Amino acid sequence: MFTFSEEQTLLQEAARGFVQDRMTTAHARAVRDSQSADGFDRAMWAEMAAMGWMGVLIPEEHGGSDLGYVGLGVILEEMGKTLAPAPLHSTALIAASALAMGGGRAQKQAFWPKIAAGELIAALAVDEGPHHHPDVPQTRAERIGESYRLSGRKTYVADGHVADLMLVVADDGEGASLFLVPRESEGVTITPIATLDSRGAADISFENVTLELEARLGGHELVNQVLDRARIGLAAELMGLAQSAFDQTADYLKTRTQFGQLIGSFQGLQHRAAKMLVDLELTRSCVMAALAALDTGAEDKKIAELASLAKARAGETAHIVTNEMIQMHGGIGMTDAHDAGLFIKRARVLEHLYGGASFHRDRFATLAGI
């Protein structure tokens, strides 16, 4: 059984207290209803930075705390419980990890302190259509002398509408590679799009964008390493979302009466609740194993297997639990006044981001040699 260290426990308690006090579902609803172009509260983002959340994966000498992936995972889980809107996953996990594994000294010195301070937002631009196919990008990065010329288009870039720095997956002639592209680069066009969960994203086009050679962080191996960390982080958020949806549903079963009885006393609903509870425990085991593997430096193949296992399991669990949340709440669950709608919309987006359950089942089977 996985147990937290003292530091991780303190981080979890601090995150839980802040999120439940300041970033409730009422906050998420208020951000949505304000029709904010950002999709999150920048003042709240500054508070999160002051608490050190952006620097959990960043070394202390660059302004972070270096508390590891389990540490960041517990924060993402707590944020998932209240649907807290913020580009933490894209910035503190994806960008910080990519720089750690592929960035040069100058890039780390330039970007890590800004990420830790909450002064820079990043986004991963990988998909180019309705399905996740990261290994065959149509976006091209052609080397011309001492620079690259980047051209192509990315769709549904999570947090891309507010990103100061984009991590772009492009084919440089040797397969998928990862490039750093500043927002202000000439030839970059960002088109914000409305999303089901009201978080915000963007379609981004690149037309002959000139990049220095140092903009290339790494090739196919790095792309997969970054994506696996992104998937594990999403699985942690999905786990928190599913747990909160289940807790609210279980509470409703204990208080709602029908035909003179608590509906939680009906055997059919008890069986369905029991299945959800089992699914949640399985999900937690998968997610914590994946986070721990990152911190212990497991080999890439093992991390890849655990990432796909965690993402598939968490996505399926969130799908089932959010469906049941609406079913068991009945009519009120179908209204916008109830939070069930917020949970199911967020779950559907996260399920498919960076690969849905079918993608990851197939990937896991391939990695396992099945």
Secondary structure, 3 states (H helix, E strand, C coil): CCCCCHHHHHHHHHHHHHHHHHCCHHHHHHHHHCCCCCCCCHHHHHHHHHCCHHHCCCCHHHCCCCCHHHHHHHHHHHHHHHCCCCCHHHHHHHHHHHHHHHCCHHHHHHHHHHHHCCCCCEEEECCCCCCCCCCCCCCEEEEECCEEEEEEEEEEEECCCCCCEEEEEEECCCCEEEEEEECCCCCEEEEEECCCCCCCEEEEEEEEEEEEHHHEEECHHHHHHHHHHHHHHHHHHHHHHHHHHHHHHHHHHHHCEECCEEHHHCHHHHHHHHHHHHHHHHHHHHHHHHHHHHHCCCCHHHHHHHHHHHHHHHHHHHHHHHHHHHHHHHHHHHCCCCCHHHHHHHHHHHHHCCCCHHHHHHHHHHHCCC
